[in-house]
């Protein structure tokens, strides 16, 4: 299967009962500016583009939100527990992006989408949420061309410093995604490795 645009990605995910259950579970928390993001979205796209009939296991399902009024990390643990009670077979991870700049030693994010734009790879800088009518909304602050073309490249934020480029490269070595999805290409600022 080939995916050409955002509408096809949304359609693909809307037809996946497991993913939509996760979206509904996350929505029950009624969090401000919430998204299910990163590998949850990217892996579905790459599994589809590789023609896989079985889902690649996810190490975690990232739920993020933006709430500057409640920055206690313990709140995130309570929310993870609530999701675990709803759906215990999912490796939930919940993070309030209003405090994650402290963990990442950078200037504060302005929203969840701003935080997503500063994820390491453009192909992972993706998030999904549900509107009031339970329609999927996709945010892709770095665009969707890289994920659809199976290219791993640093986000503009990660291209700003040598230190961040090194972090990106270390992630690529550690994640070993090319073993899982052989068609992907890894690109740093100036090189493209096949």
LINGI-V683617 format. One line per field, one symbol per residue. phi: phi as a letter, one per 30 degrees, with the letter a starting at -180 (. if undefined). psi: psi as a letter, one per 20 degrees, with the letter a starting at -180 (. if undefined). burial: I if it has 9 or more other ideal C-beta (glycine too) atoms within 8 Angstrom, else O. A space follows every 10 residues. Layout:
phi->???
psi->???
burial->???
This chain:
phi->.cccaddddd deddccdddd dddddddddh ddhcbcbide deddddeddd idccddecda cdccabbddb cdededddde ddddddbdcc ddbcbdddcd ddddhbdddc addddddcdd cddcdbbbbc ddciddbccb dcicedddch ccbddedddd bdeddddedd dddddhdddd bdddccbceb cbcc
psi->qpphrghhgg gghhjohggh ggggghhhil qplqqpachg gghgghgghi kpiqppqphr oopqroniin jphhghhggg hghhhgnijp mqpppoiiii hghilrqqqi rghgghijrg qhiimqqqrp ahjkpppppm ijrjgghhjl poqqqhgiih qhghhggghg gggghkhhhg nhiqpppahi qop.
burial->OOIOOOOIII OIIOOIOOII IIIIIIIOIO IOIIIIIIII IIIIIIIIII OOOOOIOIOO IIIIIIIOOO IOOOIIIOII OIIIOOIOOI OIIIIIIIII IOOOOOOOIO IIIIIIIIII IIIIIIIIII OOOOOIOIII IIOIOIIIOI IIIIIOIIIO OOOIIOIIIO IIOOOOIOOO IOOIIIIIOO OOOO
